[in-house]
Amino acid sequence: MRTAYSVESVRHAEAQLMARLPEGALMQRAAAGLAAACAGLLGRVYGARVVLLVGSGDNGGDALYAGARLARRGAGVVAVPLARDRVHEGGLAALLAAGGRVADDPFEVLASADLVLDGITGIGGRGGLRQDAVPVARAARGSDAVIVAVDLPSGVEADTGQVQGEALHADATVTFGTYKPGLLIDPAKEYAGTVRLVDIGLEEHLPSVPAVEALQHADLARMLPVPAAESDKYRRGVVGVVAGSARYPGAAVLCVAGALRGGAGAVRYVGPAADAVIARFPECLVHAGPPGKAGRVQAWAVGPGLGDDAGVVEEVLASDVPVLIDADGLRLLDAAAVRERSAPTLLTPHAGEAAALLGVGREEVEASRLDSVRELAARFGATVLLKGSTTLVAAPDGEESPVRVNPMGSSWLATAGSGDVLSGLAGSLLAAGLGARDAGSAAAYLHGLAARHAVAHGTPITALEVAEALPAAWRDVSAA
């Protein structure tokens, strides 16, 4: 599992570690890892042309010390200080002693650089690049050089993943001690490129609960339900699906597809699209409704293509089993009814639906995804899966549980009906006994992995093809 910590936690851990180390030792650890990563990207260090964009903080010091190490290996290293009167003195002295120099014309050296180290701002940066740094950053990005960010791309915000102004796109980021939330969450994630973590000894000084975590195959393998010898279809979990309408029967088909391919022992469909569902999935149990008369279920998934039937949403919310609410269900739900539930509730909005629930503009949600998902979880007292370029899952217990980031997202999932498949999949995992946070996280992971499988067999893909690839994704994870 990859974990990310807040700036406050990282600085506290660094202070504790520095108190036990000789002065400057921690920066030297970071610089050594940074120089090694740069050497790997260059392939051949001797004769390489390296430019350091040096800010006024420790980030600039890391770049200077790393540059000194590269210079000692034969690279031609040139520093471009963005604040000449506040440059890290020890780092600059080390660079000059190793044969590096300070640029007379930053734009001339950038034009011929093989690698540029972005040490302009560190994890404390806010509000994008300063105006005087913008021309240099643009020149670096416009060159043919590989751009390597020191700890975090300059101009992005470490704690939130927001980019409020101009930022420098990196090809790679070398981060120290731990991941920062902004390296895992869009829009900042898109600026980071490939991220490499350098261990500098912070782990024992970091809090037990991170701010953000990203599951990997092995984590998911431990989480997914596996039928026992005595399992039958009912013990594996029966999920009820309330979806579709005369106008949108396909939403019902896709939601049921996600539930069946997601491991449910049985699926009970309730709604007006029964004929379409049975034609595609004869194993599905169908009922005209209402939900309370359809038979026993271990979880409900309600909302995709539902139309304006608020009554079924109200009835499902009144049940004593876990409930997933998506699409039209989000528009029709009563917030008080959600907050009063004793059983788990999982809300799965995209940015537009989240904006409507919060009463803000969609662009605000997309710019501040982490804050938005936390606010939704707190406001509704429910687990929230915020879909998008970075899918996030937040529990209603605030900082007691890290927000989960889905590392398996794929732009190929931006297709009609994809969210309906995800709803059915997550509903099946709720019915199998997973908690709302685990069900949402596992569903998002498998959904993205299934899209990658579908793409591997030809593009473009449809939502139904993603559903059909879910068993392959499940097998991949189970083999971890």
C-alpha positions in Angstrom: 0.0 0.0 0.0 1.2 3.5 -0.8 0.6 6.0 1.9 0.7 9.8 1.8 1.0 12.2 4.7 0.2 15.9 5.2 2.8 18.6 5.1 2.4 19.1 8.8 3.1 15.5 9.6 6.1 15.4 7.3 7.6 18.4 8.8 7.1 17.1 12.3 8.7 13.8 11.4 11.6 15.6 9.7 12.2 17.7 12.9 12.2 14.6 15.1 14.7 12.8 12.8 17.0 15.8 12.4 17.2 16.1 16.1 18.9 12.7 16.1 21.2 13.2 13.1 24.3 15.4 12.5 23.5 18.8 11.0 22.7 18.5 7.3 22.6 14.7 7.2 18.9 14.5 6.3 19.4 16.9 3.3 22.4 14.8 2.2 20.2 11.6 2.3 17.6 13.3 0.1 20.3 14.7 -2.3 21.9 11.3 -2.7 18.6 9.6 -3.6 17.8 12.5 -6.0 21.2 12.3 -7.7 20.9 8.5 -8.1 17.4 8.9 -9.7 18.7 11.5 -12.1 21.7 9.4 -13.0 19.3 6.6 -13.8 17.2 8.8 -16.1 20.3 10.2 -17.8 21.8 6.8 -18.4 25.2 8.3 -18.9 26.1 11.1 -16.4 29.6 12.1 -17.8 29.1 14.9 -20.2 25.4 15.3 -19.5 24.1 18.9 -19.3 22.1 19.4 -16.1 20.3 22.6 -15.1 19.1 23.3 -11.6 16.1 25.6 -11.0 16.8 26.7 -7.5 14.3 28.3 -5.1 15.0 29.8 -1.8 14.1 26.9 0.5 15.4 23.5 1.4 14.0 22.2 -1.9 16.6 24.4 -3.7 19.2 23.0 -1.3 18.3 19.4 -2.2 18.7 20.3 -5.9 22.1 22.0 -5.3 23.6 19.1 -3.3 22.3 16.6 -5.9 23.8 18.8 -8.6 27.1 18.7 -6.8 27.1 14.9 -6.8 26.3 14.8 -10.5 29.0 17.3 -11.2 31.6 15.2 -9.4 30.6 12.4 -11.8 31.4 14.5 -14.9 28.1 16.2 -15.6 28.1 19.9 -16.6 25.8 21.4 -14.0 24.5 24.9 -14.0 22.4 26.5 -11.3 19.6 29.0 -12.1 18.8 30.7 -8.7 15.3 32.2 -8.6 16.2 34.3 -5.6 19.9 35.1 -5.6 19.9 36.7 -2.2 18.2 33.7 -0.6 19.9 30.7 -2.2 21.0 27.8 0.1 24.6 28.8 0.9 25.9 25.3 1.7 24.4 23.8 -1.3 25.7 26.5 -3.6 29.2 26.2 -2.2 29.1 22.4 -2.7 28.1 22.8 -6.3 30.8 25.4 -7.1 33.4 23.2 -5.3 32.4 20.2 -7.5 32.9 22.2 -10.7 29.3 23.5 -11.2 28.5 27.1 -12.0 25.8 29.7 -11.9 24.1 30.6 -15.2 24.6 34.0 -16.8 21.7 33.4 -19.1 19.1 30.9 -17.8 17.3 30.6 -21.1 20.5 29.8 -23.0 21.4 26.9 -20.7 17.8 25.6 -20.6 17.7 25.4 -24.4 20.5 22.9 -24.5 19.9 20.9 -21.2 19.5 17.2 -21.0 17.9 17.2 -17.6 16.3 20.0 -15.5 15.9 19.7 -11.8 12.9 21.6 -10.5 13.8 22.8 -7.1 11.8 26.1 -7.2 9.2 25.4 -4.5 8.7 22.6 -2.0 5.9 21.1 -0.1 4.9 24.4 1.5 4.2 26.1 -1.9 0.7 27.6 -2.3 -1.1 29.3 -5.1 1.0 28.4 -8.1 4.4 29.7 -9.3 5.4 33.3 -8.6 5.3 35.5 -11.7 9.1 35.8 -11.8 9.4 32.0 -12.0 6.9 31.5 -14.8 9.2 32.4 -17.8 11.9 30.1 -16.5 9.5 27.2 -15.9 8.0 27.7 -19.4 11.4 27.6 -20.9 12.3 24.4 -19.1 9.1 22.7 -20.2 9.6 23.9 -23.8 13.1 22.4 -24.0 13.9 18.8 -24.9 15.2 18.1 -21.4 13.8 15.6 -18.9 12.1 17.6 -16.1 12.6 16.1 -12.6 10.7 17.6 -9.7 12.3 17.7 -6.3 9.8 16.2 -3.8 6.8 17.8 -5.6 6.3 19.7 -8.9 6.6 23.5 -8.3 3.2 25.2 -8.3 1.1 22.3 -7.0 -0.2 22.0 -3.5 1.0 19.1 -1.5 -1.9 18.5 0.9 -4.8 18.9 -1.5 -3.7 18.2 -5.1 -4.9 21.6 -6.1 -3.2 23.6 -8.8 -4.2 27.3 -8.3 -2.1 29.0 -10.9 0.8 28.0 -13.2 2.8 24.9 -12.3 5.7 23.1 -13.9 4.9 19.7 -15.5 7.5 17.1 -14.6 8.4 14.0 -16.4 9.4 12.4 -13.1 9.2 13.4 -9.4 11.6 12.2 -6.7 9.8 12.5 -3.4 11.4 12.0 0.0 10.3 10.0 3.0 6.7 9.5 2.0 4.3 10.3 -0.7 2.4 13.6 -0.5 -1.4 13.6 -1.2 -0.9 15.9 -4.2 1.3 13.2 -5.9 -1.7 10.8 -5.9 -4.6 13.1 -6.6 -5.6 15.1 -9.6 -5.1 17.7 -10.9 -1.7 17.8 -9.3 -1.0 14.1 -10.0 -0.9 14.9 -13.7 2.0 17.3 -13.1 4.1 14.7 -11.3 4.9 12.2 -14.0 6.5 9.0 -12.8 6.9 9.2 -9.0 9.9 7.6 -7.2 10.0 7.4 -3.4 13.4 7.8 -1.7 13.6 6.5 1.9 15.3 9.0 4.2 14.2 7.4 7.5 11.0 9.2 8.3 8.7 6.1 8.6 9.0 5.6 12.4 8.3 9.3 13.0 5.1 9.5 10.9 1.6 9.2 12.4 0.0 5.7 12.4 -2.8 7.0 10.2 -1.9 8.6 6.9 -3.9 11.3 5.2 -4.3 9.3 2.0 -3.6 5.7 0.9 -3.6 3.9 -2.4 -4.3 0.1 -2.5 -2.2 -2.3 -4.5 -2.9 -5.8 -5.8 -1.8 -7.5 -2.6 -4.0 -5.3 -0.4 -7.0 -6.0 -2.6 -6.3 -9.7 -2.6 -6.6 -9.8 1.2 -9.9 -7.8 1.0 -11.9 -9.6 -1.6 -14.4 -12.3 -0.5 -13.7 -15.9 -1.3 -16.5 -18.5 -1.1 -16.0 -21.1 1.7 -16.7 -24.8 1.2 -20.2 -24.5 2.6 -21.1 -21.4 0.7 -24.2 -21.2 -1.4 -25.6 -18.4 -3.6 -27.3 -16.8 -0.6 -24.3 -17.0 1.7 -22.1 -15.4 -1.0 -24.4 -12.4 -0.9 -27.6 -11.4 -2.7 -27.7 -7.8 -4.0 -30.8 -6.0 -4.9 -30.7 -3.7 -7.9 -33.2 -0.9 -8.3 -32.3 0.8 -11.6 -33.6 1.5 -15.1 -36.8 3.0 -16.4 -38.8 3.0 -19.6 -36.4 5.6 -20.9 -33.2 4.0 -19.6 -33.6 0.2 -19.6 -29.9 -0.1 -20.4 -28.9 1.3 -17.0 -30.6 -1.7 -15.4 -28.8 -4.1 -17.7 -25.4 -2.6 -17.0 -25.9 -2.4 -13.2 -26.9 -6.0 -13.1 -23.9 -6.9 -15.3 -21.6 -5.2 -12.8 -23.2 -7.1 -9.9 -23.1 -10.5 -11.5 -19.6 -10.1 -12.8 -18.6 -8.7 -9.4 -19.1 -12.0 -7.6 -22.6 -11.7 -6.2 -24.2 -15.1 -5.3 -27.5 -13.8 -6.8 -28.9 -10.6 -8.1 -32.5 -9.5 -7.5 -33.6 -6.8 -10.0 -36.5 -4.6 -9.2 -38.0 -2.2 -11.8 -39.6 -1.7 -15.2 -36.7 -3.1 -17.2 -37.1 -6.7 -16.2 -37.6 -8.0 -19.8 -34.3 -6.3 -20.9 -32.5 -7.7 -17.9 -33.8 -11.3 -18.3 -33.0 -11.3 -22.0 -29.4 -10.5 -21.2 -29.0 -12.3 -17.9 -31.4 -15.2 -17.4 -29.8 -16.0 -14.0 -31.1 -12.7 -12.6 -34.2 -12.8 -10.3 -36.6 -10.1 -11.3 -39.6 -8.4 -9.5 -41.9 -5.6 -10.6 -41.6 -4.0 -7.1 -41.7 -2.5 -4.7 -38.3 -3.4 -3.3 -39.7 -4.5 0.1 -41.6 -7.3 -1.6 -38.8 -8.5 -3.9 -37.2 -10.9 -1.4 -34.3 -10.9 1.0 -31.1 -9.1 0.1 -27.9 -8.4 1.9 -27.4 -5.0 0.2 -29.2 -2.6 -2.3 -27.8 -0.7 -5.2 -30.2 2.0 -6.3 -30.3 4.9 -8.8 -28.8 4.3 -12.2 -31.4 5.3 -14.9 -34.1 5.4 -12.3 -35.9 8.6 -13.4 -38.0 10.4 -10.9 -39.3 7.6 -8.6 -38.3 9.0 -5.2 -40.4 6.5 -3.4 -38.2 3.5 -4.1 -35.1 5.5 -3.0 -37.0 6.3 0.3 -38.0 2.7 0.7 -34.5 1.3 0.1 -33.0 3.9 2.5 -35.4 2.7 5.2 -34.1 -0.8 5.0 -31.6 -2.2 7.5 -29.0 -3.4 5.0 -26.1 -1.6 3.3 -27.2 0.7 0.5 -25.4 2.2 -2.5 -26.9 5.3 -4.1 -25.9 6.5 -7.5 -27.0 8.7 -10.4 -30.7 9.6 -10.2 -30.8 8.2 -6.7 -28.4 11.0 -5.6 -30.8 13.6 -7.0 -33.8 12.1 -5.2 -32.3 11.2 -1.8 -33.2 12.9 1.5 -30.0 13.9 3.3 -31.6 13.4 6.7 -32.7 9.9 5.8 -29.1 9.1 4.9 -27.7 10.5 8.2 -30.3 8.6 10.3 -29.4 5.2 8.9 -27.8 2.7 11.1 -26.6 0.4 8.3 -23.8 1.6 6.0 -24.5 3.9 3.0 -22.2 4.4 0.0 -22.8 7.4 -2.2 -21.1 7.3 -5.7 -21.3 10.7 -7.4 -19.3 12.1 -10.3 -18.1 15.7 -10.0 -21.3 17.2 -11.4 -23.5 15.2 -8.9 -21.1 16.0 -6.1 -21.3 19.7 -6.9 -25.1 19.6 -6.8 -25.0 17.8 -3.4 -22.6 20.4 -2.0 -24.3 23.4 -3.7 -21.1 24.5 -5.5 -19.9 24.6 -9.1 -18.6 21.5 -10.8 -15.2 23.3 -11.5 -14.8 23.8 -7.7 -15.2 20.0 -7.1 -12.8 19.1 -9.8 -10.2 21.6 -8.6 -10.4 20.4 -4.9 -11.4 16.7 -5.1 -9.9 15.8 -1.7 -11.7 18.6 0.2 -14.9 17.8 -1.7 -15.0 14.1 -0.9 -14.3 14.7 2.8 -17.0 17.4 3.0 -19.6 15.1 1.4 -18.8 12.2 3.7 -19.0 14.5 6.8 -22.2 16.3 5.6 -24.1 13.1 4.8 -22.7 10.8 7.4 -21.9 8.3 4.7 -19.0 6.8 2.8 -18.5 8.7 -0.5 -16.9 7.4 -3.7 -16.2 10.5 -5.8 -15.7 9.3 -9.4 -13.4 11.0 -11.8 -9.8 11.2 -13.1 -8.8 10.3 -9.6 -11.5 8.3 -7.8 -11.5 9.0 -4.1 -13.2 7.1 -1.3 -13.8 8.8 2.1 -15.5 7.4 5.2 -17.6 9.6 7.5 -15.3 9.2 10.4 -13.0 12.0 9.2 -9.3 11.7 10.0 -9.7 8.3 11.7 -9.6 6.6 8.3 -7.4 7.7 5.3 -9.1 8.8 2.1 -8.5 6.0 -0.4 -7.1 6.9 -3.9 -7.8 4.5 -6.7 -4.5 4.0 -8.7 -6.2 1.9 -11.4 -8.2 4.7 -13.0 -8.4 4.8 -16.8 -9.6 7.4 -19.2 -11.2 4.6 -21.2 -13.9 4.4 -18.4 -15.2 7.8 -19.7 -18.0 6.0 -21.6 -21.8 5.9 -21.2 -22.9 3.4 -18.6 -19.5 2.9 -17.0 -20.8 4.3 -13.7 -23.8 1.9 -13.8 -21.4 -1.1 -14.0 -19.4 0.3 -11.0 -22.6 0.6 -9.0 -23.5 -3.0 -9.5 -20.0 -4.1 -8.7 -19.8 -2.2 -5.5 -23.3 -3.3 -4.5 -22.2 -7.0 -4.9 -19.2 -6.4 -2.6 -21.5 -4.8 0.0 -23.7 -7.8 -0.2 -20.7 -10.1 0.2 -20.0 -8.4 3.6 -17.4 -5.8 2.8 -17.7 -2.5 4.6 -18.7 0.5 2.6 -15.2 1.9 2.4 -13.7 -1.4 1.4 -16.5 -2.1 -1.1 -16.1 1.2 -2.8 -12.3 1.0 -2.9 -12.2 -2.6 -4.2 -14.9 -1.8 -6.8 -13.1 1.2 -8.1 -9.8 -0.8 -8.3 -11.4 -3.7 -10.1 -13.3 -1.5 -12.4 -10.2 0.3 -13.6 -8.3 -2.9 -13.9 -11.1 -4.4 -16.0 -11.0 -1.4 -18.3 -7.3 -2.1 -18.9 -8.1 -5.7 -19.8 -10.8 -4.6 -22.2 -8.5 -2.1 -23.9 -5.8 -4.8 -24.3 -8.3 -6.7 -26.5 -9.0 -3.7 -28.7 -10.4 -0.2 -28.5 -12.7 1.6 -28.2 -14.5 -0.2 -25.4 -18.0 -0.1 -24.0 -19.3 -0.3 -20.5 -20.6 -3.8 -21.0 -17.1 -4.9 -22.2 -15.7 -3.5 -19.0 -18.2 -5.6 -17.0 -17.3 -8.7 -19.0 -13.6 -8.1 -18.2 -14.3 -8.0 -14.4 -13.6 -11.7 -13.9 -10.1 -11.3 -15.5 -9.4 -8.4 -13.2 -10.5 -10.4 -10.2 -8.2 -13.2 -11.2 -5.3 -10.8 -11.6 -5.8 -9.5 -8.1 -6.4 -12.9 -6.5 -3.1 -14.2 -7.9 -1.1 -11.4 -6.1 
